[in-house]
């Protein structure tokens, strides 16, 4: 019982002191980038009806959801993913908007993953959704926001891997794979088992051009020239050709934004979220094996909520980014000053006056009565340990 009182369940944790200050500052910096691009804040409920995240929509599997019931017997879930919630809201409140809707958010998601995976089950996400814009230029804007956000967060080295949902879908269709074979191939790609992919392809009866296209599933850094070459093999496969052509056009826009050095093309990317219809991307950096950013285009998802509009978005996993920054020895400068005022009992009035003055100047000020068992060095050591910039004695 004592353990349960003092410890958190598996997959969640407390964040406090300097780490908490760093996380809050990181969130502010990420949020500021999204606002600069014209995105407006939205808050959706922490829990929703179960059907918002159903299998038909293609989001998190039911077994990984935190499910419970309300008093009316409705099945509710803690949100595992922001996108369906944002799209539901957009379908309800922005039905008549002709100008694309730009929405951004900050909040926590909850996925009941296996404890053996070593992943947090509660994560803070900061993200944006652009609803009502289908162009490649919109795809580039989203990727530019990702790059600007990661740079604002303090990263100097990172890579955004971009693929296309139609590429994988087109390969599956042209190869005539059944549902079981498709799932096997998807699993191999998710696990980055490219040797297994090669063995799988060898069991199929494919023409030469299709074999060449399947070989691209293992390419991590496909160049524009290689995409052009692949288009020659895809001439008889319209969906595959469309995906490759979109990536080629996207490369042109990325150069306009000046972020091409942060982006690499990986046509065969697959996602656990089956609602993606266009580009899919993940952002990686040193210090974490998990992506710090994930996103993509989901043009058909709004239709489930009665809104016919193309859409694209992304989410930054703040906890993963914070862990990566820590392991790369990158800390965000904390701008505010924090003062500890240590006062004797007969100096309380002066201490209060001093504290009020400092607070009016925007300085974070804590009042602490002097303890005769503590020396001045003890208070100074305490301040260093708790990231307090200054100690004053009154």
N, C-alpha and C positions, 0 to 999 in steps of 0.2 A: 504493500500500500504506500509506503514511504517513497519507493521508487517512482510510482505513478504520480505522486504529488510534486516531485522535483524534476522529473524528466519528461521530455516530449515523446510522442509516439514516433515510430520509424518513419522516416521520410519528411519530417518537418523539424525546424530548429528555431532557436531564439537568435536574434541579431541585435547586438547591443554595442554600447560605447563607440569606439572609433569606426568599427565596421558599419554600424548603423548610420553614422554621420556620412561616411563615404557613399553608402547606398542611396541615401536621400539626395545627396548632392549629384550623384550620377543620374538619378531619375529626373532631377531638375534640368540638367544639361540635355538629356535626351528629349525631354518634353519641349524644351525651347526650340530645338531644331524642327520638330514637327509643326509647331506654331508658326515658325518663320516661313514654312511652305504653304501656309494658309489653311491648315487643318484645324478643325474646331473640336473641342472636347466633348466627349459623351461618356456617361456612366451607365452601365447596364447592371442588372441584379447579379449577385454572387451565385444564386441558384435560379434555375429555369425549369420549365416543364421538360420531361424526358424526351419528347418528340423533337425538340430543338436540336438534339444531338443524336438523332436516330441513325440506324444503319443506312437508310435510304438517302440521307443527306451526305453520308460518307465521312463522318467525323470520327471521334475516338470510339473504339470498340466498347460495347456495353459492359464487358467484364472489367474494364478499367475506369468505370465511372463510380463516383460516390453517389449512391442512390438512397433516397428516403421518401417518406410519404407525408402529405399534409393531412389536415383533419377531414378533408373530403375524400381521401383515398387516392388523390392524384400522385403519380410518381414524379418526384423532383430530383434534379441532379445538381451538384456543385459544378460550375462551368469548367470544362477541361480545355476550352478553346474559346477565344473571344469572337472569332469571325462570324459564326452563325448568329450570335447574339447581336452583333453590330448590324448585320444584314437584316435581321428581324426588325430591329428598331428603324432602320432606314426605310424598309417596306411600309412601316406603319406611319412614320412621321414625315417622310420626304417623298410621298407618292407623286406629287405634281412637279417636282423640281426638274427643270430642263437643263440647268447647269449641273455638271458633275458634283456630287456630294463628297466632301473631304472631311473625314472624321478621325479623331485620334483618341487614345485611351491609355490608362495606366491602372493596373489592378492585378489581382492574383488568380491563378488557375490551379485546378486540382485534378491530378490524375493518379488513380490508385494502382500504380505500377508495382511489379514484384519487388520485394525488398532486396532480392538477390541482384537486381540491376544496379543498386547503389545510387539511384537517382532521387532527387528531391521530389516529393509528391505535391508540394505546394511551391509554386514559382511566381515571381512577379514578372509581368510582361508589360512592355511599353510598345505600342504599335499604332499603325494607321491603316485606314481602308479608303480607297478611292473608288466610288461607285458611280457608274454612268459614263465611263470613258473607256473605249476599246482600243485606242491607238497604241502603236509601239512607243510613241512619245510618252504615254502614260506609264508604260513599263519602265522606261528609262528614268522618269521622275522618281518612281518608287525606289529604284536601285540607287539613285543619287542621294535620296533621303537616308537610305541605309548607310551609305559611305560617309555622309556628313555626320550622321548620328554616332557612328563608331569612332570617327575622328574626334568629335566633341567629347566623347566619353574617355578619351585619353589614349586610344589605341593608335599605334604607328604602323603596325604590320598586321594585316588581315587579308582574307581572300573571300570573295563572294562567288560561289559556284552556281552557274545558271544552266538549267536544262529546260526541257519542254515536254509537257504531258502528252502532246500529240505524237511526239517521236516514239515513245514507248507504246502508246495505243496503236499507232500505225503499224509498228513491227508485229505486234500481237495479231492484228487483223490480217495482215498480208501473209503471215506465216500460218494462219489458220489454227492458232492455239486454242485449246479448250480452257475452261475456267480453272481446272486443276493445274494445267501447264503454265497458265498465266501467273497463278499464285506462286508456283515454284520459282519461276523466273524473277518475279518481284522480290521474293524472299532472298534469292541469291544476290540481287543488286543491292537490297537494303543492307545486307551483311558485307558488302564490298567483296564478295567471293567471285572475282572475275575469272578465275580458273574454272570454277564450277559453271559459270556462264558459258565459257568456251565448250566445255563438255556437253552442256545442255544443247547448244546450237548444233553440235555435231550429230545429235540424234535426229535432227529435223531434215526434211527433204526440201532444201531451199535452192533458189537459183543464185548465180554468182553475185549479182548486184545486191540481193537481199543479205547474203552472207557478209558482204563488205559493210553494209549498214549495221548489221548486228554487231560487227566488230567494234563499232564506235561506242558500245555500251561500257567499255572499260577505259575510255579516254577521259583523263582528268582535266587536261588543259588543251582543248581543241582550238586551233587557231582559225582565223577568218578564212585563210587559204584552204584549210582542211574542210571547213564547212562548204565552201564553194565546190571543192572536189566531190564531196559527198552528195551535193545536189545533182551531179551527173548520174550517180547510181540510183537516185530517187525519182528519176523522170517518170517512171510508170507507177509511182506510188504517191498519189496526190496529198494524202495526209502527212506523210513523212516529209515530202518536199516542202509543204507549207510550214512545218515546224522548223526545218533548217533555214528556210528563207527568212522567217521571222527573227531567228537568232542573228542572221547576217545583217538584217536591217537594224536590229537592236545595237549591234556593235558600232554602227555609224552614230547613233544617238549618244552612246556612252562616251565617244570621243568628243562630242560637243560639250558634254558635262565635264570632261577631263578626268573621268574616273576609270578609264579603261584598264589602268594598271592594277586596279583592285578586283577586276572581274575576270573569271575564267569560264569557258564554256564546257559543260559536261552534259551532252545531249541526253544521256540515259538516266538522269536523276529520276527517282521515284519517291513518292511520299506516302506516309501512312494515311494522310487525308486524301480521300478519293474524289473530293469535289474540285480539284484543280483541273483546269482545261487548257491553260496556256503555259507561260513560263513558270518554272518552279525554281526556287533558289534557297541556298543555305549560306550563312556567313560563318567562317572559321577563323580562329586565331590560336596562338600558342597558349598552353596552360590549361586547356580543357579539351576533352575528347568529344564533347557534345557541341553542336552548333550554337553560336550565340545569337544567330538570327535565322528565321525561317519565314518563307512567304511564297506567294505565287498568284497567278490569275485564276479566278473562279467564276467565269461568265454565266454558268447555269445555276449556281447556288441560289441567287436571289429569286429564281422562279419558284422555288419551294415555298417562298413566303409571299407569292403573288406579285412580285416586282420583276419585270423583264428589263434587266439592265446588266451590262458587263461590269466586272469589278476586279480589283486587284488589291492586295495588301500585304503587310508583313508584321511580324512581332519580334521584338528584341527580348531575349530571355535575360532579364536584368541580373539574376543571381549567377548565371553562367558567365556573363560579362564581368561582373564584379570579381568572381573567382579568377578569371583569366588576368585581369588587371593586377590582382594581388600577386599572382605567381610570376608576372612579368615585372614586379617591383615598381608598378606605376600607381601613384596615389594622386588623387585630385586635391588641389590646394583648397583648404577650407577657409573661406573669406572672412567669416565672422570672428570676432574676438570673444573669448570666454574667460571671465574673471571670477576668481574665488575670493570673496571678502571674508576674512577671518576676524571676528570681533570679540572683545571682552564684554562682559555683561554691562558694565557701566558705560560702554561706548555704543550701545544699541541704537540710540537716536542718531548719532553721527553716521553709523554704518547704514541705517535705513536711508538717510539723506543722500549719502554717496551712491548707494545702489540705485535709487530712483533716478539720479542724474545719469549714471552710466546706461541704464535701461532706456532712458529717453534719447540717448545718442545711438541706440541700436546695438548696444553691447550686451551680450548674454551674461548675466550676473547672478551668482548664487551666494547667499548669506549662510555662513557657518559659525556657530558659537565656538569659541576657543576651548580646547580640551587640555587641561593641565598635564595630561599624560603624553601629549604630542609636542614635539619640538617644531621649530620653523622648517627644519629640513624634512620632517615627516610630511608636512603639508605640501612642500615643494615636490617631494617624491610622488605623493598622491596625485598632484596636478599633472606631472609628466605621464604617469600611468593612465590617466583618464583624459589625456589630450586637452588639458586646460592650459591656455596660453599664459595666464598671469595670476599670481597670488598677491593679494594686498592684506596687510595686517592693520587693524584699527583698534 
